[in-house]
Amino acid sequence: MSAMPRLNGVIGALEHGGTAFVSWSTPEVESVMSLGGSAYDGLVIDSEHFPWDSRTLRDCLQYLLDRGQIATTGSITPKVTPLIRISANGEEKNQYLAKQALDIGSYGVVWPHISTVDQAYNAVAACRYPRLPSAPRFEPAGIRGDGPLSAARYWGTSPTEYYERADVWPLDPEGEVLVILQCEDVAGIENLPDILKNVPGIGVILIGEGDLSQELGHPREYEHPEVLSAVAEIVSICTANGVVVGHPHAELANTQRLVEEGFRFLMSSPSRSYERLDLGRKLTGRS
């Protein structure tokens, strides 16, 4: 294994028991660029609810790079690690979306609506290169197609170094690819113990509060007792299995509670301040 620093800042924050702080962005260059200098560990570019366009996603990743930061630190580790949420639900098994996300240089893939062991296995396998059954850490058997040149260039490595690092963490402790599975329905909760026991290579289970609350009959009522109970069950299962659990709506009002409850992957909406506008409206009598 080549002696390179940890490249994936989200994994770097998680691997010794820490907490990773991430934001999300639409797949637009201007939006991504505005977060590139932030203190977030990572950025999830959302192509589930926004158009899937691999060329635009590639541009977004490029605009996250900061030549000044690279020159100043002398490190190829990105200041903010890009991750991509793909558009397909788990049952669709569209491995090509994960392949394209990784081939343009993403350090991880967020898979929506993973509800069964089979779907979880497919998700992890799609993020791994094939290897012989006799190889260490063979399962889940990789099915990712071979096309590393663009990703290696983006990571700042040779293709050989990329192969060494482009495996899933924590299954491979040196891996730089983070597989994040969203648990966002009752079936997913029911099957979560089996998923975590039978599918190695899952980096984070990310709660999907929106869809889960819809199914429970309380759309976006995130503080409803039934929703909170379901979320607590997910946290309990993940904790018992030693898997990082993430929350998609970390805000000022709930962050302390989320940390205390054991969430270690906290995703916040990109914030926009209106303090100057509010002051101007107040001074001119419009507030």
ABEGO torsion letter per residue (X at the ends): XBBBBBABAAAAAAAAGBBBBBBBBBBBAAAAAAAAABABABBBBBAAABBBBAAAAAAAAAAABBAAAAAAAGBABBABBBBBBBABBAAAGBAAAAAAAAAAGBAEBBBBGBABAAAAAAAAAAABBBBBAABBGAOBBBABBBBAAAAAAAAGBBAAAAAAABBBOAABAABABBBBBBBABAAAAAAAAAAAAABBGBABBBBBAAAAAAAAGBBGBAABAAAAAAAAAAAAAAAAAGBBBBBABBBAAAAAAAAAAGBABBBBBBBBBAAAAAAAAAAAGAX
